[in-house]
């Protein structure tokens, strides 16, 4: 299983939010490039970036920081936040971003998601962020009536390479991942699921290994890395280096490529 460090960008800085609340942000670094290099030095094979400003306003904002990170590290980068039109997706991919993560438009414009999956095979991942099983949108500021599992199934049918699932009530809380929700989601899909939110320890990571056979192939870790509750090197040793780096980009949407 892959351990993927998260770097959340707000006003060009590396921050963490508590349960998605912009009013409860903690700055961990003024220069996110330093953090990115730190995680790569410790063994990260991928980086997960979130443009929090972009998610809030509906279009990418932190492109300069993203471009700096992409230029500075030797591993592929995936980015989400505010990607709600074709040009924004194309612009990020042109910066060298390997994969983009679509969230709000999966609910509001699923036809566009299907078109992007066809145009950029293997490079479109759908992020499903849920409160009590319902999908949240627009930087977690709104909660729809769409069920997370139903949306994931539709996105898989549209050609999404993978689903990143975040339980908002667990995000930034260090309370452990929502294993029941992850199991339900993974069992309903034939594409990989990436867990996100709530990881507090290597024990939490080890517990997720039980879900790997049903398709939970990776886990994004954020706050626990920054607080020191999880040491990245130890985590990678504990649950393995993962397999993302072994999957070629042109593998198509049958893998988290």
C-alpha positions as CSV (number, residue, x, y, z in Angstrom):
1,X,0.0,0.0,0.0
2,X,1.2,3.5,-0.9
3,X,1.8,6.1,1.8
4,X,1.3,9.5,0.1
5,X,2.2,12.7,2.0
6,X,-0.3,15.6,1.7
7,X,0.7,19.2,1.2
8,X,-2.2,21.6,1.6
9,X,-1.6,25.1,0.1
10,X,-3.3,28.3,1.4
11,X,-1.9,31.7,0.4
12,X,1.2,29.9,-0.9
13,X,2.0,28.3,2.4
14,X,1.8,24.7,3.7
15,X,-1.1,24.5,6.2
16,X,-3.4,21.9,7.7
17,X,-7.1,22.5,8.4
18,X,-9.2,20.9,11.1
19,X,-12.2,19.1,9.6
20,X,-12.0,21.3,6.5
21,X,-12.6,24.5,8.4
22,X,-10.7,27.4,6.8
23,X,-10.9,29.3,10.1
24,X,-9.0,26.6,11.8
25,X,-5.8,26.5,9.8
26,X,-2.3,25.9,11.2
27,X,0.7,27.0,9.2
28,X,3.5,24.4,9.0
29,X,5.8,26.1,6.5
30,X,6.0,29.3,4.6
31,X,7.8,27.6,1.7
32,X,6.0,24.4,0.6
33,X,8.9,23.4,-1.6
34,X,11.0,22.7,1.5
35,X,8.2,20.4,2.8
36,X,8.0,18.6,-0.5
37,X,11.7,18.0,-0.6
38,X,11.6,16.7,2.9
39,X,9.0,14.1,2.1
40,X,10.8,13.0,-1.0
41,X,14.1,12.7,1.0
42,X,12.2,10.4,3.4
43,X,11.1,8.1,0.7
44,X,7.8,9.4,-0.7
45,X,7.2,8.1,-4.2
46,X,4.3,10.5,-4.8
47,X,3.1,13.8,-3.4
48,X,-0.6,14.9,-3.0
49,X,-1.2,18.7,-3.2
50,X,-4.4,20.5,-2.5
51,X,-5.0,24.1,-3.6
52,X,-7.3,25.1,-0.7
53,X,-7.7,28.6,-2.1
54,X,-8.7,27.2,-5.4
55,X,-11.2,24.8,-3.8
56,X,-12.8,27.7,-2.1
57,X,-13.0,30.1,-5.1
58,X,-13.5,27.6,-7.9
59,X,-10.4,28.0,-9.9
60,X,-6.7,27.2,-9.3
61,X,-4.9,29.9,-7.2
62,X,-1.6,28.4,-6.1
63,X,-0.2,27.5,-9.5
64,X,3.2,29.2,-8.7
65,X,3.7,27.1,-5.6
66,X,2.6,23.9,-7.5
67,X,5.0,24.6,-10.4
68,X,7.8,25.2,-7.9
69,X,7.2,21.9,-6.2
70,X,6.9,20.0,-9.5
71,X,10.2,21.5,-10.7
72,X,12.0,20.8,-7.4
73,X,11.1,17.1,-6.8
74,X,12.0,13.9,-8.5
75,X,8.6,12.2,-7.9
76,X,5.3,12.6,-9.6
77,X,2.7,15.0,-8.1
78,X,-1.1,14.9,-8.1
79,X,-3.1,18.0,-7.5
80,X,-6.7,18.9,-6.5
81,X,-8.6,22.0,-5.6
82,X,-10.7,24.3,-7.8
83,X,-10.5,22.2,-11.0
84,X,-13.9,22.9,-12.5
85,X,-13.2,23.4,-16.2
86,X,-11.1,21.8,-19.0
87,X,-8.6,24.7,-19.2
88,X,-7.7,24.5,-15.5
89,X,-7.1,20.8,-15.9
90,X,-5.0,21.2,-19.0
91,X,-3.0,24.0,-17.5
92,X,-2.0,22.0,-14.4
93,X,-1.0,19.0,-16.5
94,X,1.1,21.3,-18.7
95,X,3.1,22.3,-15.6
96,X,4.1,18.7,-15.2
97,X,1.5,17.5,-12.7
98,X,1.0,13.8,-13.3
99,X,-2.6,13.5,-12.1
100,X,-5.4,15.9,-11.3
101,X,-8.1,15.3,-8.8
102,X,-11.7,16.4,-9.6
103,X,-14.2,16.9,-6.9
104,X,-17.0,19.5,-7.2
105,X,-17.5,18.9,-10.9
106,X,-18.1,15.2,-10.3
107,X,-21.3,16.3,-8.7
108,X,-22.1,19.4,-10.8
109,X,-20.8,18.4,-14.3
110,X,-20.3,14.7,-14.6
111,X,-20.4,14.9,-18.4
112,X,-17.3,17.0,-18.3
113,X,-15.6,14.5,-16.0
114,X,-16.3,11.8,-18.6
115,X,-14.8,13.9,-21.4
116,X,-11.7,14.6,-19.4
117,X,-11.2,11.0,-18.5
118,X,-11.3,10.2,-22.2
119,X,-9.0,13.1,-23.2
120,X,-6.5,12.4,-20.4
121,X,-6.6,8.7,-19.7
122,X,-5.1,7.6,-16.5
123,X,-4.6,11.1,-15.3
124,X,-8.0,11.9,-13.9
125,X,-8.8,10.9,-10.3
126,X,-12.0,11.8,-8.6
127,X,-11.9,13.0,-5.0
128,X,-15.0,12.2,-3.0
129,X,-15.2,14.1,0.3
130,X,-18.1,13.0,2.5
131,X,-20.0,14.0,5.6
132,X,-22.2,11.2,7.0
133,X,-22.0,9.5,3.6
134,X,-23.1,12.6,1.6
135,X,-20.7,14.3,-0.8
136,X,-19.4,17.8,0.1
137,X,-18.4,20.3,-2.6
138,X,-16.9,23.7,-3.1
139,X,-14.0,23.3,-0.7
140,X,-16.2,21.4,1.8
141,X,-18.3,24.5,2.3
142,X,-21.4,22.8,0.9
143,X,-22.9,19.3,1.4
144,X,-25.0,17.8,-1.4
145,X,-27.6,15.1,-1.2
146,X,-25.5,12.8,-3.4
147,X,-24.5,9.5,-1.8
148,X,-20.7,8.9,-1.9
149,X,-20.9,5.3,-3.1
150,X,-23.4,6.1,-5.9
151,X,-21.1,8.9,-7.1
152,X,-18.0,6.8,-7.0
153,X,-19.7,4.1,-9.1
154,X,-20.8,6.7,-11.7
155,X,-17.3,8.1,-11.9
156,X,-15.8,4.7,-12.3
157,X,-18.2,4.1,-15.2
158,X,-17.0,7.4,-16.7
159,X,-13.4,6.2,-16.7
160,X,-11.9,7.7,-13.5
161,X,-8.5,6.1,-12.7
162,X,-9.2,5.9,-9.0
163,X,-11.3,7.4,-6.2
164,X,-9.7,9.3,-3.3
165,X,-12.1,9.1,-0.4
166,X,-12.0,11.6,2.5
167,X,-14.2,11.4,5.6
168,X,-14.4,15.1,6.5
169,X,-15.3,14.3,10.1
170,X,-12.0,12.4,10.5
171,X,-9.8,14.9,8.5
172,X,-7.3,16.6,10.7
173,X,-8.6,15.0,13.8
174,X,-6.1,12.1,14.2
175,X,-9.0,9.8,15.1
176,X,-8.2,7.1,12.6
177,X,-9.7,6.4,9.2
178,X,-13.3,5.4,8.7
179,X,-12.7,1.8,7.8
180,X,-16.4,0.9,7.5
181,X,-17.0,3.6,4.8
182,X,-13.8,2.6,3.0
183,X,-14.8,-1.0,2.9
184,X,-18.3,-0.2,1.6
185,X,-16.8,2.0,-1.1
186,X,-14.1,-0.4,-2.2
187,X,-16.4,-3.4,-2.3
188,X,-18.7,-1.4,-4.7
189,X,-15.9,-0.6,-7.2
190,X,-13.4,-2.2,-9.5
191,X,-11.0,0.7,-9.6
192,X,-8.6,1.6,-6.7
193,X,-9.6,3.5,-3.7
194,X,-7.2,5.8,-1.9
195,X,-8.0,6.5,1.8
196,X,-7.6,10.0,3.2
197,X,-8.4,11.6,6.6
198,X,-7.9,10.7,10.2
199,X,-4.6,8.7,10.1
200,X,-3.0,9.2,13.5
201,X,-0.4,6.4,13.7
202,X,1.4,3.6,12.0
203,X,-1.1,1.3,13.7
204,X,-3.9,3.1,11.7
205,X,-1.9,2.5,8.5
206,X,-1.4,-1.2,9.4
207,X,-5.1,-1.6,10.0
208,X,-5.8,-0.4,6.5
209,X,-3.8,-3.3,5.0
210,X,-6.8,-5.5,5.7
211,X,-8.6,-3.5,3.0
212,X,-5.9,-3.7,0.4
213,X,-7.2,-7.0,-1.1
214,X,-10.5,-5.4,-1.9
215,X,-9.0,-2.4,-3.6
216,X,-7.8,0.2,-1.0
217,X,-4.3,0.6,-2.6
218,X,-3.0,3.7,-0.9
219,X,-3.4,6.2,1.9
220,X,-2.9,9.9,2.0
221,X,-1.4,11.2,5.3
222,X,-1.4,14.8,6.3
223,X,-1.5,16.2,9.8
224,X,0.0,13.1,11.5
225,X,3.2,13.6,9.4
226,X,3.4,17.3,10.5
227,X,2.8,16.6,14.2
228,X,5.3,13.7,14.2
229,X,2.7,11.1,15.1
230,X,3.7,9.3,11.9
231,X,7.3,9.1,10.7
232,X,7.2,8.7,6.9
233,X,10.2,6.4,6.7
234,X,8.7,4.2,9.4
235,X,5.4,4.1,7.7
236,X,6.9,3.1,4.4
237,X,8.8,0.3,6.1
238,X,5.7,-0.9,7.9
239,X,3.3,-1.1,5.0
240,X,5.6,-1.3,2.0
241,X,6.7,1.1,-0.7
242,X,3.5,0.6,-2.7
243,X,3.1,0.0,-6.3
244,X,2.2,3.3,-7.9
245,X,5.8,3.9,-9.1
246,X,5.6,0.5,-11.0
247,X,2.5,1.4,-12.9
248,X,3.2,3.1,-16.3
249,X,1.3,6.3,-17.1
250,X,-0.3,4.8,-20.2
251,X,-1.7,1.8,-18.2
252,X,-5.1,3.4,-18.7
253,X,-7.9,3.8,-16.2
254,X,-7.8,0.2,-15.0
255,X,-5.2,1.3,-12.4
256,X,-4.2,4.3,-10.3
257,X,-1.9,5.3,-13.1
